[in-house]
Amino acid sequence: MITSVLVANRGEIACRIFRTCRELGIATVAVYSDADATALHVREADAAVRLPGAAPADTYLRGELIVKAALAAGADAVHPGYGFLSENAEFARAVAAAGLVWIGPPPSSIEAMASKTRAKELMGGAPLDPAALTEADLPVLVKAAAGGGGRGMRIVRSLASLAGELAAARSEAASAFGDGEVFLEPYVENGRHVEVQILADAHGTVWALGTRDCSLQRRHQKVIEEAPAPGLSPELTETLYAMAVRAARATDYRGAGTVEFLVVGDQAHFLEMNTRLQVEHPVTEAVFGVDLVEMQLRVAEGAALPAEPPGARGHAVEARLYAEDPGSGWTPQTGVLHALDVPGGAPGLRVDSGYAGGDSIGVHYDPMIAKVIAWAPTRDHAVRRLADALRRARVHGPVTNRALLVRSLEHPDFTSARLDTGFYERHLDALTAPADGERHAAIAAALADAAARPGAWRNLPSQPQVKAYGEHEIRYRPTRGGGFELVDDPGVRAVDAGPYRVRLEIDGVVRPFDVTDHGDGHVHIDSPTGAHALAVRPRFTDPQDRAEPGSLLAPMPGTVVRIGDGLAEGAKVTQGQPLVWLEAMKMEHRILSPASGILTALHAVPGRQVEVGALLAVVQEEDTAS
């Protein structure tokens, strides 16, 4: 019997596995990098072992250090989670060689399927040969052979960009998985990403635990997933089940795994098999009433599965809450997460997170804050329940994709189950447009601030007070009796205002607004109709805040990975030319020249860490460079 489990991972998945272990009476051991010393998964574990360093290559990808940590902490089993070393056969062998139980498939199964190139060959396909590509073969997709999650993926639409995209994908894959192998496959526009959850034991039983649709993706990473995949014919569903079970039996698989397909019409094309637990596994758990982590532990202990899986019930939808700005190229965000309150205790709702209020989101790892899962008897009910939970959540701190998630769930294409991987390419502008009600949120912020500082009111009743939040300037006057009168908003009346809660009558309807200022330069306004985070704007701009024209500033904190070949001060550059590559949260981001001209300054140095807003380079436009 397993008595103590070390989770060779971090964040949300480590916390998720610990939860099941506690329910089963199994002790837990965390590993942590220096950047994660105070992380939630460390605080929740029964014991924790430090992995010196911060970068994944120095910590969570060091299998020998993790095995040593398990032995030092007295663990008798290792669970890999997902990502990092979860699909590394040599790590699985090292765990077993140390006398520890590996909670995952046999190393031979991992070797057969974790390499996407070998998996395609096993299932009757083959990757494309880069040397033989022609324009007629385009577009193609570059993929990492040793992992998923969108890392090491690039779409190539011209042969001229192939070499650069291959190099970027190899670099990103090596950083994320410790293996830079990549391969090419045809890229099918706007298909559906559908997968089958499998579970197998050592006694010959293989379960196909339903389908999931994961078509809503950005940068090849899933954003919203659901089970079962809607709109599949019974014949196609049976075909997917049969292919998934065949893949498991062909590799003598054990444990939990996922077989992924691209579905176009009624045709299914094998993509890959992930020999691990998936991020989106909670939707399957909700529909089938099982705990997949518990099943992994039971199978690792040698238990046999029942001959038939449990029956499916209802529908579940999951949304991934990321610290990122979808309206600015999905740029990852960092900083203190002041508050994270999602109504996860309500019936049919679940929250899996690796953060709590007060934690800091750093630059080294994936920007996912939490997964919010809703279950209901019908798809419509589950989607509505999830959208409402996200809308009412208090998420204070860095910019997140929360508003995008709510709008996605309420979009007609999603509610009608018209799903494909091109959803965000088509709808991103509308989904990231300025939110309605921002003016009213700014009014609430101004009045809450005024209520918190009554002694600061000027003794000039005719002179309006002015506050600025984001793009909004709010003018108001104090009234006799402690109220407020708005100067420029005739359709809005302040019903009452306190330092933390304001009620406004807007066109005859009274609406409440909860206002929180964490002292970080932003004020957070939450209401039943949505949430806003507005910058507290000074009346006058500090001239020192103005950047020189043509300045390229770091859009996020990260590490300079490389600079363009041959670049130096005085070099000629063209508009859109990649100048600097930054790595942040395991993804590479290109900094492009804003115009054609002369590179008059180059401050970026490979290997150097930079903060958001750091000056990387300066380009002087051609018409001003002469």
CORBEL-V5093 format. One record per residue. N is the residue number from 1. RES is the residue in three letters. PHI is phi in whole degrees, -180 to 180 (NA if undefined). BURIAL is # if it has 9 or more other C-alpha atoms within 8 Angstrom, else .. D_CENTER is the distance of its C-alpha to the mean C-alpha in whole Angstrom. Layout:
n=[N | N]
res=[RES | RES]
phi=[PHI | PHI]
burial=[BURIAL | BURIAL]
d_center=[D_CENTER | D_CENTER]
This chain:
n=[1 | 2 | 3 | 4 | 5 | 6 | 7 | 8 | 9 | 10 | 11 | 12 | 13 | 14 | 15 | 16 | 17 | 18 | 19 | 20 | 21 | 22 | 23 | 24 | 25 | 26 | 27 | 28 | 29 | 30 | 31 | 32 | 33 | 34 | 35 | 36 | 37 | 38 | 39 | 40 | 41 | 42 | 43 | 44 | 45 | 46 | 47 | 48 | 49 | 50 | 51 | 52 | 53 | 54 | 55 | 56 | 57 | 58 | 59 | 60 | 61 | 62 | 63 | 64 | 65 | 66 | 67 | 68 | 69 | 70 | 71 | 72 | 73 | 74 | 75 | 76 | 77 | 78 | 79 | 80 | 81 | 82 | 83 | 84 | 85 | 86 | 87 | 88 | 89 | 90 | 91 | 92 | 93 | 94 | 95 | 96 | 97 | 98 | 99 | 100 | 101 | 102 | 103 | 104 | 105 | 106 | 107 | 108 | 109 | 110 | 111 | 112 | 113 | 114 | 115 | 116 | 117 | 118 | 119 | 120 | 121 | 122 | 123 | 124 | 125 | 126 | 127 | 128 | 129 | 130 | 131 | 132 | 133 | 134 | 135 | 136 | 137 | 138 | 139 | 140 | 141 | 142 | 143 | 144 | 145 | 146 | 147 | 148 | 149 | 150 | 151 | 152 | 153 | 154 | 155 | 156 | 157 | 158 | 159 | 160 | 161 | 162 | 163 | 164 | 165 | 166 | 167 | 168 | 169 | 170 | 171 | 172 | 173 | 174 | 175 | 176 | 177 | 178 | 179 | 180 | 181 | 182 | 183 | 184 | 185 | 186 | 187 | 188 | 189 | 190 | 191 | 192 | 193 | 194 | 195 | 196 | 197 | 198 | 199 | 200 | 201 | 202 | 203 | 204 | 205 | 206 | 207 | 208 | 209 | 210 | 211 | 212 | 213 | 214 | 215 | 216 | 217 | 218 | 219 | 220 | 221 | 222 | 223 | 224 | 225 | 226 | 227 | 228 | 229 | 230 | 231 | 232 | 233 | 234 | 235 | 236 | 237 | 238 | 239 | 240 | 241 | 242 | 243 | 244 | 245 | 246 | 247 | 248 | 249 | 250 | 251 | 252 | 253 | 254 | 255 | 256 | 257 | 258 | 259 | 260 | 261 | 262 | 263 | 264 | 265 | 266 | 267 | 268 | 269 | 270 | 271 | 272 | 273 | 274 | 275 | 276 | 277 | 278 | 279 | 280 | 281 | 282 | 283 | 284 | 285 | 286 | 287 | 288 | 289 | 290 | 291 | 292 | 293 | 294 | 295 | 296 | 297 | 298 | 299 | 300 | 301 | 302 | 303 | 304 | 305 | 306 | 307 | 308 | 309 | 310 | 311 | 312 | 313 | 314 | 315 | 316 | 317 | 318 | 319 | 320 | 321 | 322 | 323 | 324 | 325 | 326 | 327 | 328 | 329 | 330 | 331 | 332 | 333 | 334 | 335 | 336 | 337 | 338 | 339 | 340 | 341 | 342 | 343 | 344 | 345 | 346 | 347 | 348 | 349 | 350 | 351 | 352 | 353 | 354 | 355 | 356 | 357 | 358 | 359 | 360 | 361 | 362 | 363 | 364 | 365 | 366 | 367 | 368 | 369 | 370 | 371 | 372 | 373 | 374 | 375 | 376 | 377 | 378 | 379 | 380 | 381 | 382 | 383 | 384 | 385 | 386 | 387 | 388 | 389 | 390 | 391 | 392 | 393 | 394 | 395 | 396 | 397 | 398 | 399 | 400 | 401 | 402 | 403 | 404 | 405 | 406 | 407 | 408 | 409 | 410 | 411 | 412 | 413 | 414 | 415 | 416 | 417 | 418 | 419 | 420 | 421 | 422 | 423 | 424 | 425 | 426 | 427 | 428 | 429 | 430 | 431 | 432 | 433 | 434 | 435 | 436 | 437 | 438 | 439 | 440 | 441 | 442 | 443 | 444 | 445 | 446 | 447 | 448 | 449 | 450 | 451 | 452 | 453 | 454 | 455 | 456 | 457 | 458 | 459 | 460 | 461 | 462 | 463 | 464 | 465 | 466 | 467 | 468 | 469 | 470 | 471 | 472 | 473 | 474 | 475 | 476 | 477 | 478 | 479 | 480 | 481 | 482 | 483 | 484 | 485 | 486 | 487 | 488 | 489 | 490 | 491 | 492 | 493 | 494 | 495 | 496 | 497 | 498 | 499 | 500 | 501 | 502 | 503 | 504 | 505 | 506 | 507 | 508 | 509 | 510 | 511 | 512 | 513 | 514 | 515 | 516 | 517 | 518 | 519 | 520 | 521 | 522 | 523 | 524 | 525 | 526 | 527 | 528 | 529 | 530 | 531 | 532 | 533 | 534 | 535 | 536 | 537 | 538 | 539 | 540 | 541 | 542 | 543 | 544 | 545 | 546 | 547 | 548 | 549 | 550 | 551 | 552 | 553 | 554 | 555 | 556 | 557 | 558 | 559 | 560 | 561 | 562 | 563 | 564 | 565 | 566 | 567 | 568 | 569 | 570 | 571 | 572 | 573 | 574 | 575 | 576 | 577 | 578 | 579 | 580 | 581 | 582 | 583 | 584 | 585 | 586 | 587 | 588 | 589 | 590 | 591 | 592 | 593 | 594 | 595 | 596 | 597 | 598 | 599 | 600 | 601 | 602 | 603 | 604 | 605 | 606 | 607 | 608 | 609 | 610 | 611 | 612 | 613 | 614 | 615 | 616 | 617 | 618 | 619 | 620 | 621 | 622 | 623 | 624 | 625 | 626]
res=[MET | ILE | THR | SER | VAL | LEU | VAL | ALA | ASN | ARG | GLY | GLU | ILE | ALA | CYS | ARG | ILE | PHE | ARG | THR | CYS | ARG | GLU | LEU | GLY | ILE | ALA | THR | VAL | ALA | VAL | TYR | SER | ASP | ALA | ASP | ALA | THR | ALA | LEU | HIS | VAL | ARG | GLU | ALA | ASP | ALA | ALA | VAL | ARG | LEU | PRO | GLY | ALA | ALA | PRO | ALA | ASP | THR | TYR | LEU | ARG | GLY | GLU | LEU | ILE | VAL | LYS | ALA | ALA | LEU | ALA | ALA | GLY | ALA | ASP | ALA | VAL | HIS | PRO | GLY | TYR | GLY | PHE | LEU | SER | GLU | ASN | ALA | GLU | PHE | ALA | ARG | ALA | VAL | ALA | ALA | ALA | GLY | LEU | VAL | TRP | ILE | GLY | PRO | PRO | PRO | SER | SER | ILE | GLU | ALA | MET | ALA | SER | LYS | THR | ARG | ALA | LYS | GLU | LEU | MET | GLY | GLY | ALA | PRO | LEU | ASP | PRO | ALA | ALA | LEU | THR | GLU | ALA | ASP | LEU | PRO | VAL | LEU | VAL | LYS | ALA | ALA | ALA | GLY | GLY | GLY | GLY | ARG | GLY | MET | ARG | ILE | VAL | ARG | SER | LEU | ALA | SER | LEU | ALA | GLY | GLU | LEU | ALA | ALA | ALA | ARG | SER | GLU | ALA | ALA | SER | ALA | PHE | GLY | ASP | GLY | GLU | VAL | PHE | LEU | GLU | PRO | TYR | VAL | GLU | ASN | GLY | ARG | HIS | VAL | GLU | VAL | GLN | ILE | LEU | ALA | ASP | ALA | HIS | GLY | THR | VAL | TRP | ALA | LEU | GLY | THR | ARG | ASP | CYS | SER | LEU | GLN | ARG | ARG | HIS | GLN | LYS | VAL | ILE | GLU | GLU | ALA | PRO | ALA | PRO | GLY | LEU | SER | PRO | GLU | LEU | THR | GLU | THR | LEU | TYR | ALA | MET | ALA | VAL | ARG | ALA | ALA | ARG | ALA | THR | ASP | TYR | ARG | GLY | ALA | GLY | THR | VAL | GLU | PHE | LEU | VAL | VAL | GLY | ASP | GLN | ALA | HIS | PHE | LEU | GLU | MET | ASN | THR | ARG | LEU | GLN | VAL | GLU | HIS | PRO | VAL | THR | GLU | ALA | VAL | PHE | GLY | VAL | ASP | LEU | VAL | GLU | MET | GLN | LEU | ARG | VAL | ALA | GLU | GLY | ALA | ALA | LEU | PRO | ALA | GLU | PRO | PRO | GLY | ALA | ARG | GLY | HIS | ALA | VAL | GLU | ALA | ARG | LEU | TYR | ALA | GLU | ASP | PRO | GLY | SER | GLY | TRP | THR | PRO | GLN | THR | GLY | VAL | LEU | HIS | ALA | LEU | ASP | VAL | PRO | GLY | GLY | ALA | PRO | GLY | LEU | ARG | VAL | ASP | SER | GLY | TYR | ALA | GLY | GLY | ASP | SER | ILE | GLY | VAL | HIS | TYR | ASP | PRO | MET | ILE | ALA | LYS | VAL | ILE | ALA | TRP | ALA | PRO | THR | ARG | ASP | HIS | ALA | VAL | ARG | ARG | LEU | ALA | ASP | ALA | LEU | ARG | ARG | ALA | ARG | VAL | HIS | GLY | PRO | VAL | THR | ASN | ARG | ALA | LEU | LEU | VAL | ARG | SER | LEU | GLU | HIS | PRO | ASP | PHE | THR | SER | ALA | ARG | LEU | ASP | THR | GLY | PHE | TYR | GLU | ARG | HIS | LEU | ASP | ALA | LEU | THR | ALA | PRO | ALA | ASP | GLY | GLU | ARG | HIS | ALA | ALA | ILE | ALA | ALA | ALA | LEU | ALA | ASP | ALA | ALA | ALA | ARG | PRO | GLY | ALA | TRP | ARG | ASN | LEU | PRO | SER | GLN | PRO | GLN | VAL | LYS | ALA | TYR | GLY | GLU | HIS | GLU | ILE | ARG | TYR | ARG | PRO | THR | ARG | GLY | GLY | GLY | PHE | GLU | LEU | VAL | ASP | ASP | PRO | GLY | VAL | ARG | ALA | VAL | ASP | ALA | GLY | PRO | TYR | ARG | VAL | ARG | LEU | GLU | ILE | ASP | GLY | VAL | VAL | ARG | PRO | PHE | ASP | VAL | THR | ASP | HIS | GLY | ASP | GLY | HIS | VAL | HIS | ILE | ASP | SER | PRO | THR | GLY | ALA | HIS | ALA | LEU | ALA | VAL | ARG | PRO | ARG | PHE | THR | ASP | PRO | GLN | ASP | ARG | ALA | GLU | PRO | GLY | SER | LEU | LEU | ALA | PRO | MET | PRO | GLY | THR | VAL | VAL | ARG | ILE | GLY | ASP | GLY | LEU | ALA | GLU | GLY | ALA | LYS | VAL | THR | GLN | GLY | GLN | PRO | LEU | VAL | TRP | LEU | GLU | ALA | MET | LYS | MET | GLU | HIS | ARG | ILE | LEU | SER | PRO | ALA | SER | GLY | ILE | LEU | THR | ALA | LEU | HIS | ALA | VAL | PRO | GLY | ARG | GLN | VAL | GLU | VAL | GLY | ALA | LEU | LEU | ALA | VAL | VAL | GLN | GLU | GLU | ASP | THR | ALA | SER]
phi=[NA | -79 | -116 | -151 | -117 | -94 | -98 | -85 | -162 | -145 | 61 | -58 | -69 | -64 | -62 | -63 | -69 | -59 | -60 | -67 | -59 | -61 | -65 | -94 | 76 | -103 | -69 | -125 | -131 | -104 | -117 | -151 | -82 | -62 | -68 | -106 | -58 | -111 | -68 | -60 | -66 | -73 | -66 | -87 | -78 | -74 | -151 | -146 | -126 | -76 | -112 | -59 | 115 | -129 | -66 | -54 | -62 | -96 | -132 | -72 | -101 | -96 | -58 | -66 | -70 | -70 | -61 | -61 | -65 | -61 | -67 | -65 | -87 | 80 | -72 | -114 | -152 | -129 | -108 | -85 | 67 | -137 | 75 | 49 | -100 | -67 | -119 | -109 | -65 | -67 | -65 | -59 | -65 | -65 | -62 | -65 | -65 | -83 | 84 | -102 | -84 | -92 | -91 | 178 | -72 | -60 | -54 | -66 | -67 | -62 | -63 | -71 | -117 | -68 | -81 | -63 | -68 | -69 | -63 | -62 | -63 | -64 | -93 | 93 | -116 | -157 | -70 | -80 | -92 | -57 | -70 | -100 | -67 | -125 | -58 | -69 | -83 | -83 | -81 | -127 | -117 | -87 | -133 | -73 | -79 | -110 | -172 | -136 | 71 | 86 | -77 | 74 | -111 | -147 | -90 | -113 | -112 | -145 | -64 | -64 | -94 | -60 | -61 | -66 | -70 | -63 | -65 | -65 | -66 | -62 | -64 | -66 | -66 | -64 | -68 | -83 | -123 | 74 | -148 | -91 | -68 | -132 | -148 | -116 | -143 | -59 | -103 | -97 | -72 | 60 | -86 | -101 | -96 | -122 | -137 | -121 | -81 | -118 | -145 | -134 | -113 | -88 | -114 | 96 | -92 | -129 | -99 | -105 | -96 | 79 | -106 | -135 | -104 | -128 | -75 | -79 | -135 | -132 | 52 | 66 | -109 | -71 | -118 | -130 | -131 | -151 | -140 | -76 | -63 | -75 | 80 | -82 | -71 | -56 | -66 | -68 | -61 | -64 | -62 | -63 | -58 | -63 | -66 | -67 | -65 | -62 | -63 | -67 | -69 | -65 | -114 | 52 | -74 | -140 | 96 | -93 | -157 | -136 | -108 | -107 | -135 | -103 | -107 | -124 | 65 | -105 | -107 | -112 | -117 | -63 | -101 | -170 | -120 | -95 | -90 | -166 | -72 | -98 | -54 | -88 | -60 | -61 | -68 | -68 | -59 | -66 | -77 | -100 | 67 | -122 | -109 | -67 | -67 | -61 | -64 | -60 | -64 | -63 | -64 | -64 | -82 | 99 | -69 | -97 | -77 | -58 | -62 | -122 | -73 | -67 | -79 | -82 | -149 | 75 | -141 | -135 | -133 | -124 | -123 | -96 | -90 | -110 | -84 | -160 | -111 | -61 | -79 | -124 | 71 | 60 | -63 | -62 | -121 | -130 | 134 | -81 | -88 | -68 | -149 | -142 | -127 | -114 | -69 | -76 | -83 | -70 | -57 | 81 | -120 | -143 | -126 | -112 | -142 | -107 | -132 | -133 | -55 | 100 | -76 | -104 | -98 | -101 | -97 | -85 | -131 | -55 | -82 | -71 | -88 | -162 | -116 | -114 | -122 | -123 | -120 | -158 | -62 | -129 | -63 | -55 | -66 | -64 | -63 | -63 | -64 | -68 | -60 | -67 | -62 | -68 | -63 | -86 | -66 | -100 | -126 | -113 | 143 | -61 | -59 | -128 | -94 | -56 | -63 | -62 | -62 | -62 | -66 | -63 | -65 | -98 | -71 | -56 | -65 | -76 | -63 | -92 | 61 | -91 | -111 | -164 | -74 | -93 | -55 | -75 | -62 | -79 | -115 | -60 | -59 | -69 | -74 | -113 | -64 | -52 | -74 | -66 | 86 | -64 | -61 | -66 | -64 | -65 | -61 | -60 | -63 | -64 | -71 | -65 | -65 | -64 | -66 | -77 | -134 | -62 | -71 | -88 | -68 | -73 | -87 | -133 | -60 | -85 | -91 | -70 | -84 | -130 | -131 | -125 | -134 | 58 | -95 | -113 | -107 | -109 | -116 | -151 | -127 | -67 | -116 | -63 | 97 | 88 | -94 | -141 | -120 | -84 | -89 | -108 | -130 | -63 | -88 | -125 | -128 | -79 | -75 | -159 | -145 | -125 | -62 | -123 | -145 | -130 | -116 | -117 | -95 | -117 | 51 | 89 | -115 | -87 | -130 | -91 | -135 | -96 | -119 | -135 | -119 | -90 | 78 | -107 | 92 | -129 | -118 | -107 | -121 | -114 | -147 | -61 | -95 | 151 | -126 | -139 | -124 | -117 | -69 | -80 | -101 | -70 | -64 | -127 | -83 | -71 | -56 | -70 | -80 | -83 | -89 | -62 | -55 | 85 | -74 | -103 | -104 | -63 | -76 | -160 | -71 | -180 | -117 | -70 | -85 | -164 | -120 | -60 | -59 | 76 | -77 | -159 | -58 | 99 | -74 | -83 | -131 | -115 | -59 | 86 | -71 | -66 | -109 | -137 | -111 | -108 | -109 | -143 | 55 | 69 | -122 | -93 | -128 | -92 | -103 | -101 | -67 | -77 | -160 | -84 | 169 | -112 | -79 | -88 | -152 | -139 | -99 | -71 | -129 | -53 | 92 | -88 | -84 | -129 | -94 | -59 | 88 | -65 | -77 | -98 | -164 | -133 | -116 | -96 | -61 | -59 | -72 | -110 | -88 | -86]
burial=[. | # | # | # | # | # | # | # | # | # | # | # | # | # | # | # | # | # | . | # | # | # | . | . | . | # | # | # | # | # | # | # | # | # | # | # | # | . | # | # | # | # | . | . | # | . | # | # | # | # | # | . | # | # | . | # | # | # | # | # | # | # | # | . | # | # | # | . | # | # | # | . | # | . | # | # | # | # | # | # | # | # | # | # | # | # | # | # | # | . | # | # | # | # | # | # | . | . | . | # | # | # | # | # | # | # | # | . | # | # | # | # | # | # | # | # | # | # | # | # | # | . | . | . | . | . | # | # | . | . | . | . | # | . | . | . | . | # | # | # | # | # | # | # | # | # | # | . | . | . | # | # | # | # | # | # | . | # | # | . | # | # | . | . | # | # | . | # | # | # | # | # | # | # | # | # | # | # | # | # | # | # | # | # | # | # | # | . | . | . | # | # | # | # | # | # | # | # | # | # | # | # | . | . | # | # | # | # | # | # | # | # | # | # | # | # | # | . | . | . | . | # | # | # | # | # | # | # | # | . | . | . | . | . | . | # | # | . | . | # | # | . | . | # | # | . | # | # | # | . | # | . | # | # | # | # | # | # | # | # | # | # | # | . | . | . | . | # | . | # | # | # | # | # | # | # | # | # | . | . | # | # | # | # | # | # | # | # | # | . | . | # | . | # | # | # | # | # | # | # | . | . | # | # | . | . | . | . | . | . | . | . | . | # | # | # | # | # | # | # | # | # | # | # | # | # | # | . | . | . | # | # | # | # | # | # | # | # | # | # | . | # | # | . | . | . | . | . | # | # | # | # | # | # | # | # | . | . | # | . | # | # | # | # | # | . | # | # | # | # | # | # | # | # | # | # | # | . | # | . | # | # | # | # | # | # | # | # | # | # | # | # | # | # | # | # | # | # | . | # | # | # | # | # | # | # | # | # | # | # | . | . | . | # | # | . | . | . | # | # | # | # | # | # | . | . | . | # | . | . | # | # | . | . | . | . | . | # | . | . | # | # | # | # | # | # | # | # | # | # | # | . | . | . | . | . | # | . | . | . | # | . | . | # | # | . | # | # | # | # | . | . | . | # | # | # | # | # | # | . | . | . | # | # | # | # | # | . | . | . | . | # | # | # | # | . | # | # | # | . | # | # | # | # | # | # | . | . | . | # | # | # | # | # | # | . | . | . | . | . | . | # | # | # | # | # | # | . | . | . | # | # | # | # | # | # | . | . | . | . | . | . | . | . | . | . | . | . | . | # | # | # | # | # | . | # | # | # | # | # | # | # | # | . | . | . | . | . | # | . | # | . | # | # | # | . | . | # | # | # | # | # | # | # | # | # | . | # | . | # | # | # | # | # | # | # | # | # | # | # | # | # | . | # | . | # | . | . | . | # | # | # | . | . | # | # | # | # | # | # | # | # | . | . | . | .]
d_center=[35 | 32 | 32 | 29 | 26 | 24 | 20 | 20 | 16 | 14 | 12 | 11 | 13 | 16 | 16 | 16 | 19 | 21 | 21 | 23 | 25 | 26 | 27 | 29 | 31 | 29 | 29 | 25 | 25 | 22 | 21 | 20 | 20 | 22 | 19 | 18 | 21 | 21 | 17 | 17 | 17 | 21 | 22 | 22 | 23 | 27 | 27 | 25 | 26 | 25 | 24 | 25 | 23 | 20 | 18 | 17 | 20 | 22 | 21 | 18 | 20 | 23 | 25 | 28 | 27 | 25 | 28 | 30 | 28 | 28 | 32 | 33 | 31 | 33 | 30 | 31 | 28 | 25 | 22 | 19 | 16 | 14 | 13 | 15 | 19 | 18 | 20 | 22 | 26 | 28 | 26 | 26 | 30 | 30 | 29 | 32 | 34 | 34 | 35 | 32 | 30 | 27 | 25 | 24 | 26 | 29 | 28 | 30 | 28 | 25 | 27 | 28 | 24 | 22 | 23 | 22 | 26 | 28 | 26 | 27 | 30 | 31 | 30 | 32 | 30 | 30 | 28 | 29 | 31 | 30 | 34 | 35 | 33 | 34 | 33 | 34 | 31 | 28 | 26 | 24 | 21 | 20 | 18 | 18 | 21 | 19 | 16 | 13 | 9 | 10 | 12 | 15 | 15 | 18 | 20 | 23 | 26 | 28 | 30 | 31 | 27 | 27 | 28 | 25 | 22 | 23 | 24 | 20 | 19 | 21 | 20 | 16 | 17 | 20 | 17 | 15 | 17 | 20 | 22 | 22 | 23 | 22 | 24 | 24 | 24 | 25 | 23 | 23 | 22 | 21 | 21 | 20 | 17 | 19 | 19 | 21 | 21 | 24 | 25 | 28 | 31 | 34 | 36 | 36 | 34 | 30 | 29 | 27 | 25 | 24 | 21 | 18 | 17 | 13 | 15 | 12 | 10 | 9 | 10 | 11 | 7 | 8 | 7 | 10 | 12 | 16 | 19 | 22 | 21 | 23 | 26 | 27 | 31 | 32 | 33 | 30 | 28 | 31 | 31 | 27 | 28 | 31 | 29 | 26 | 29 | 31 | 28 | 28 | 32 | 32 | 31 | 32 | 29 | 28 | 25 | 22 | 21 | 19 | 21 | 19 | 21 | 21 | 24 | 26 | 28 | 30 | 29 | 27 | 26 | 24 | 21 | 21 | 21 | 18 | 20 | 18 | 16 | 13 | 10 | 12 | 15 | 15 | 17 | 19 | 20 | 21 | 23 | 25 | 25 | 25 | 23 | 21 | 21 | 25 | 26 | 24 | 27 | 30 | 29 | 29 | 32 | 34 | 34 | 35 | 33 | 35 | 36 | 34 | 30 | 30 | 30 | 27 | 27 | 26 | 22 | 19 | 16 | 12 | 9 | 6 | 6 | 4 | 7 | 8 | 11 | 11 | 15 | 15 | 14 | 10 | 11 | 9 | 11 | 13 | 16 | 17 | 15 | 18 | 18 | 16 | 18 | 17 | 20 | 19 | 22 | 23 | 25 | 22 | 19 | 17 | 14 | 13 | 11 | 12 | 13 | 16 | 18 | 19 | 17 | 16 | 12 | 13 | 13 | 13 | 10 | 6 | 5 | 4 | 7 | 8 | 9 | 12 | 14 | 18 | 21 | 24 | 27 | 26 | 23 | 24 | 24 | 21 | 19 | 21 | 21 | 17 | 17 | 20 | 18 | 15 | 18 | 20 | 17 | 18 | 15 | 17 | 16 | 13 | 13 | 10 | 9 | 11 | 14 | 13 | 12 | 15 | 17 | 15 | 16 | 20 | 20 | 23 | 22 | 19 | 22 | 24 | 22 | 23 | 20 | 19 | 16 | 18 | 17 | 15 | 17 | 20 | 19 | 16 | 19 | 20 | 17 | 17 | 20 | 22 | 22 | 25 | 27 | 25 | 29 | 30 | 27 | 29 | 32 | 31 | 30 | 33 | 35 | 33 | 34 | 37 | 38 | 37 | 39 | 42 | 44 | 43 | 44 | 47 | 50 | 51 | 50 | 50 | 48 | 44 | 41 | 38 | 35 | 32 | 28 | 26 | 28 | 31 | 34 | 35 | 39 | 41 | 44 | 45 | 47 | 50 | 49 | 45 | 43 | 42 | 43 | 40 | 42 | 40 | 39 | 41 | 39 | 38 | 40 | 39 | 40 | 39 | 37 | 36 | 34 | 31 | 31 | 33 | 34 | 35 | 37 | 36 | 38 | 40 | 37 | 36 | 32 | 31 | 28 | 27 | 27 | 25 | 26 | 24 | 26 | 24 | 25 | 23 | 24 | 22 | 24 | 23 | 25 | 25 | 24 | 21 | 20 | 20 | 20 | 23 | 24 | 27 | 30 | 33 | 36 | 36 | 34 | 35 | 36 | 35 | 31 | 32 | 31 | 33 | 33 | 31 | 29 | 26 | 24 | 21 | 18 | 16 | 17 | 17 | 19 | 22 | 22 | 25 | 27 | 28 | 31 | 35 | 33 | 35 | 37 | 39 | 37 | 37 | 34 | 33 | 30 | 27 | 28 | 25 | 26 | 24 | 21 | 18 | 16 | 13 | 10 | 11 | 11 | 15 | 16 | 19 | 21 | 24 | 27 | 28 | 31 | 34 | 36 | 37 | 35 | 36 | 34 | 32 | 30 | 27 | 28 | 26 | 25 | 25 | 22 | 22 | 21 | 20 | 23 | 25 | 27 | 26 | 29 | 32 | 33 | 36 | 37 | 39 | 42 | 42 | 42 | 45]
